[in-house]
């Protein structure tokens, strides 16, 4: 049975996105996949990365580029009777949390705001449980403590979002050097 919610986590360049594409292809049975990309092209290097990732996805998949409002966008798309996807991929929470952080005032309670938005996303996915989802994120708890307050706020907010998604997920896989390390279920 296909897990309803899968979380893929790991370090930068650990193979998470590639594994998400493989799982989506296998689990969708060749049917429509909705790929939700959270990256924003703020510079040429990021534009190049985004273009490379676009080229890696099958042409028949639908891509939505949504940097911040994941819950509303997914709810509208999954509620639609036309062209409902067989599976959703969200790539990635790491950039999504960064995008949210950049919209907030300096004194905002980032961890609380990100936690609320993460819960809203999870509620949408639970409401549409007939459509399995794969979420990609970076594990930020294994590195050094960030040197700046902004870095620590980001790490804490993403860490909390990761915990919420992992708790709700049926399956959690850690990617290490391109190798799956199943975390949940055990």
Order of alpha helices (4+ residues) and beta strands (2+ residues): beta-alpha-beta-alpha-beta-alpha-beta-alpha-alpha-beta-alpha-beta-beta
